[in-house]
Amino acid sequence: MTTPDLSDKYPHVDFLNLQFTNFGKKGFFSGKIETVICPDDNSKVKQILNEEGDGKILIVDGQGSTRVALMGDMIAESAEKNNWQAVIINGCVRDVEALSNFKIGIFALGSVPKKSEKKDQGEIGINIKFGGISIESGNWAYADESGILISKEQLDLD
């Protein structure tokens, strides 16, 4: 299954109208969404990815910032170890060479070398809006190199 196939099958399903790059090893992925908003501070991203992910996808609203990276190799390692399916970041990552070795989806707008400060700013499980759509914890994401679909319900992949 691909996101273009799903989009054809479910034309009512919205997509994130931003250009993401896949920095991880995983191609197509899908899962239930958890959300976090964190302006230039990855404390909440680190916190949640240190918890059991149960195959979920973390969507991070970094408000499109290119000032700091919200995820690097150590946080990606936690995500993979704790069974997260993927992380989608409206912002940047770092340690790009290392990220390509993780068997999770890692989508971001770009990369920068600077790490974020840890000030424990942000919120987990909050409704977020970027890329032209609203996203809530409990929604579903479907993603591959062609784009990211966001659905209120789980879609049939058959």
Salt bridges, closest charged atoms under 4 A:
ASP40 OD2 - ARG67 NE 2.71
ASP95 OD2 - ARG94 NE 3.83
GLU117 OE1 - LYS119 NZ 3.59
ASP120 OD1 - LYS44 NZ 3.20
ASP156 OD2 - LYS9 NZ 3.97
